[in-house]
Amino acid sequence: MENRIQKIIDEKGISLNAFAQEIGVNRSTISHILTGRNKPSVEVLQKILKRFPSLSPDWLLLGNGGMHAENESSSTPSSHKDIPKLESKSVEKVVVFFTDNTFQEYNPS
C-alpha cells in the first residue's frame, strides 16, 4: 500500500510534507508509512480518500483496478425518458397481527 500512496504523491507533484498537510496528518505519519515502519490506519486512508475523491478506494486499499474511480455518471441513464412512470398508490389500511392471535386495524385519516 505504501507504493500506492507514494504514487499519489508523485502524481500530484507535491512534497511529502505538503501531502501530509493536505490530508491533515503529521509528516512523520506519512514517512513511517512510506518506509514500511507502520501500516496506514483507517483514519489516514479515510483522509486520503476524502481529500482526493477521484481516487478509487479499491485501488488504494487492495491495488485492484485503476488509480482513479470510474465516472459513476456513465452508468446512469442520460434522461428520464427511459424510466417508466409507476402508478401512484396509497395505503388503505394497515393490519397488525400479534403473537396472541389478535390483530388490530389502522386506517389512515
VONU-518008 format. One record per atom (N, C-alpha, C): residue number from 1; atom name; x, z, y. Coordinates in steps of 0.1 Angstrom, whole numbers. Atoms other than C-alpha are relative to their C-alpha. Layout:
REM residues N
 seq atom    px    pz    py
 NUM   CA     X     Z     Y
...
END
This chain:
REM residues 109
 seq atom    px    pz    py
   1    N     8     0   -12
   1   CA     0     0     0
   1    C     9     0    13
   2    N    -9     0   -11
   2   CA    29     6    23
   2    C     4   -14     5
   3    N    -3    14    -4
   3   CA    37   -31    22
   3    C   -11    -6     8
   4    N    12     6    -8
   4   CA     2   -40    34
   4    C     0     6    14
   5    N     0    -6   -14
   5   CA     5   -15    63
   5    C    11    -6     8
   6    N   -11     7    -7
   6   CA    39   -30    72
   6    C    -4   -14     4
   7    N     4    14    -3
   7   CA    23   -65    71
   7    C   -10     1    12
   8    N     9    -1   -11
   8   CA    -4   -53    95
   8    C     8     1    13
   9    N    -9    -3   -11
   9   CA    23   -40   119
   9    C     7   -13     4
  10    N    -7    13    -3
  10   CA    42   -73   116
  10    C    -9   -10     6
  11    N     9    10    -5
  11   CA    12   -94   121
  11    C    -4     2    15
  12    N     4    -4   -13
  12   CA     2   -75   152
  12    C    11    -1    10
  13    N   -12     1    -8
  13   CA    37   -78   165
  13    C     3    12     9
  14    N    -2   -12    -8
  14   CA    39   -42   176
  14    C    10     9    -7
  15    N   -10   -10     6
  15   CA    63   -13   170
  15    C    -7    10    -8
  16    N     5   -11     8
  16   CA    58    15   146
  16    C    -7    10     8
  17    N     6   -10   -10
  17   CA    52    38   175
  17    C   -13    -5     6
  18    N    12     6    -6
  18   CA    27    15   191
  18    C   -12     0   -11
  19    N    10     0    11
  19   CA     8    12   157
  19    C    -5    14    -2
  20    N     4   -14     2
  20   CA     7    49   153
  20    C    -9     4    12
  21    N     9    -3   -11
  21   CA    -7    53   188
  21    C   -13    -7     0
  22    N    12     8     1
  22   CA   -32    25   182
  22    C   -10     7    -9
  23    N     9    -6    10
  23   CA   -47    43   152
  23    C    -2    15     2
  24    N     2   -14    -3
  24   CA   -43    78   166
  24    C     7    10    -9
  25    N    -7    -9     9
  25   CA   -17    94   143
  25    C    14     1     5
  26    N   -14    -2    -4
  26   CA    19   107   147
  26    C     8   -12    -6
  27    N    -9    10     4
  27   CA    47    82   144
  27    C     6     4   -14
  28    N    -6    -4    12
  28   CA    62   103   116
  28    C   -10    -2   -12
  29    N     9     3    11
  29   CA    30    99    95
  29    C     1   -14    -5
  30    N    -2    14     4
  30   CA    34    61    95
  30    C    14    -2    -6
  31    N   -13     1     5
  31   CA    71    64    90
  31    C     1     5   -14
  32    N    -1    -6    14
  32   CA    67    86    59
  32    C    -8    -9   -10
  33    N     8     9     9
  33   CA    40    62    45
  33    C     9   -13    -3
  34    N    -8    13     2
  34   CA    63    31    50
  34    C    12     2    -8
  35    N   -12    -3     8
  35   CA    93    48    34
  35    C    -4     4   -14
  36    N     4    -4    13
  36   CA    72    58     4
  36    C     0    15    -2
  37    N     0   -15     2
  37   CA    76    95    10
  37    C   -14     6    -2
  38    N    14    -5     1
  38   CA    39   101    15
  38    C   -10   -12    -3
  39    N    10    10     2
  39   CA     8    82     4
  39    C    -9     1    12
  40    N     9    -1   -11
  40   CA   -17    73    32
  40    C   -12     8    -4
  41    N    13    -8     2
  41   CA   -46    98    35
  41    C   -12    -9     2
  42    N    13     7    -2
  42   CA   -82    87    35
  42    C    -2    -1    15
  43    N     1     0   -15
  43   CA   -82    96    72
  43    C     8   -10     7
  44    N    -9    11    -6
  44   CA   -53    73    80
  44    C    -6   -13    -3
  45    N     6    13     4
  45   CA   -69    45    61
  45    C   -12    -3     8
  46    N    12     2    -8
  46   CA  -102    50    79
  46    C     4    -4    14
  47    N    -4     3   -14
  47   CA   -84    50   113
  47    C     5   -14     1
  48    N    -5    14     0
  48   CA   -67    17   104
  48    C   -11   -10     0
  49    N    11     9     1
  49   CA   -99     1    94
  49    C    -9     0    12
  50    N     9    -1   -12
  50   CA  -118    14   124
  50    C     7    -7    12
  51    N    -7     6   -11
  51   CA   -91     2   148
  51    C     1   -15    -1
  52    N    -2    14     3
  52   CA   -87   -32   131
  52    C   -11    -4    -9
  53    N    12     3     8
  53   CA  -122   -41   119
  53    C     0   -13    -7
  54    N    -1    13     7
  54   CA  -112   -76   109
  54    C     7     1   -13
  55    N    -7    -2    12
  55   CA   -91   -62    81
  55    C   -10     2   -12
  56    N     8    -1    12
  56   CA  -105   -64    46
  56    C     3    14    -7
  57    N    -3   -13     7
  57   CA  -109   -29    31
  57    C     5    -2   -14
  58    N    -5     3    14
  58   CA  -104   -44    -4
  58    C    15    -3     0
  59    N   -14     4    -1
  59   CA   -71   -59     7
  59    C     8    13     3
  60    N    -8   -12    -4
  60   CA   -59   -27    24
  60    C     1    10   -11
  61    N     0   -11    10
  61   CA   -69    -3    -4
  61    C     6    -5   -14
  62    N    -3     5    13
  62   CA   -64   -25   -35
  62    C     9   -12    -1
  63    N    -8    12     0
  63   CA   -45   -56   -25
  63    C    -8   -12    -4
  64    N     8    11     5
  64   CA   -74   -78   -35
  64    C    -5    -9    11
  65    N     5     9   -10
  65   CA   -84  -109   -16
  65    C    10    -2    12
  66    N    -8     2   -11
  66   CA   -71  -119    18
  66    C     0    12     9
  67    N    -2   -11    -9
  67   CA   -59   -97    46
  67    C   -12     3     9
  68    N    11    -2    -9
  68   CA   -89  -103    68
  68    C   -13    -2    -7
  69    N    13     1     7
  69   CA  -125   -98    58
  69    C    -7   -13     3
  70    N     8    13    -1
  70   CA  -147  -129    53
  70    C   -10     2    11
  71    N    11     0   -10
  71   CA  -171  -137    81
  71    C   -13     2    -7
  72    N    12    -3     7
  72   CA  -202  -120    69
  72    C   -12    -8     4
  73    N    11     8    -5
  73   CA  -225  -141    91
  73    C    -1   -14    -7
  74    N     1    13     7
  74   CA  -216  -172    70
  74    C    -9     1   -12
  75    N     9    -1    12
  75   CA  -237  -159    41
  75    C   -14     4     4
  76    N    14    -3    -4
  76   CA  -268  -151    62
  76    C    -6   -13     4
  77    N     7    13    -4
  77   CA  -294  -177    69
  77    C     2    -3    15
  78    N    -2     4   -14
  78   CA  -289  -197   101
  78    C   -12     1     8
  79    N    12    -1    -8
  79   CA  -325  -195   111
  79    C   -10     8    -8
  80    N    10    -8     7
  80   CA  -356  -175   103
  80    C   -10    -9    -7
  81    N     9    10     7
  81   CA  -374  -207    90
  81    C     0     2   -15
  82    N    -1    -1    15
  82   CA  -361  -200    55
  82    C    -6    13    -5
  83    N     6   -13     4
  83   CA  -376  -165    54
  83    C   -15    -1    -1
  84    N    15     1     0
  84   CA  -412  -166    41
  84    C    -6    12     6
  85    N     7   -11    -7
  85   CA  -437  -146    61
  85    C    -9     6   -11
  86    N     8    -7     9
  86   CA  -453  -119    40
  86    C   -13     5     6
  87    N    13    -4    -5
  87   CA  -489  -109    43
  87    C     1    15     4
  88    N     0   -14    -4
  88   CA  -494   -76    62
  88    C   -10     8    -9
  89    N     9    -9     8
  89   CA  -508   -48    41
  89    C     0    14     6
  90    N     1   -14    -5
  90   CA  -520   -13    49
  90    C    -4     9   -11
  91    N     3   -10    10
  91   CA  -524    19    29
  91    C   -14     4     1
  92    N    14    -4     0
  92   CA  -560    26    19
  92    C    -1    15    -3
  93    N     0   -14     3
  93   CA  -554    59     2
  93    C    12     3    -9
  94    N   -11    -5     8
  94   CA  -527    80   -15
  94    C    -6    10    -9
  95    N     5    -9    10
  95   CA  -534    98   -47
  95    C    13     7    -6
  96    N   -11    -8     5
  96   CA  -510   127   -57
  96    C    -5     7   -13
  97    N     3    -6    13
  97   CA  -511   138   -94
  97    C     9    12    -2
  98    N    -8   -12     2
  98   CA  -499   173  -101
  98    C     2     3   -15
  99    N    -4    -3    14
  99   CA  -484   187  -134
  99    C   -11     8    -7
 100    N    11    -7     7
 100   CA  -515   208  -140
 100    C   -12    -9    -2
 101    N    11    10     2
 101   CA  -536   176  -144
 101    C   -10     0    11
 102    N     9     1   -11
 102   CA  -552   179  -110
 102    C     6   -11     9
 103    N    -4    10   -10
 103   CA  -550   154   -82
 103    C    -6     2    13
 104    N     6    -1   -13
 104   CA  -556   151   -45
 104    C     2   -13     7
 105    N     0    13    -7
 105   CA  -565   121   -25
 105    C     2     2    15
 106    N    -2     0   -15
 106   CA  -553   114    11
 106    C    -4   -13     5
 107    N     5    12    -7
 107   CA  -570    89    33
 107    C     6     0    14
 108    N    -5     1   -13
 108   CA  -551    78    64
 108    C   -11    -2    10
 109    N    11     2    -9
 109   CA  -572    80    95
 109    C     4    -6    13
END
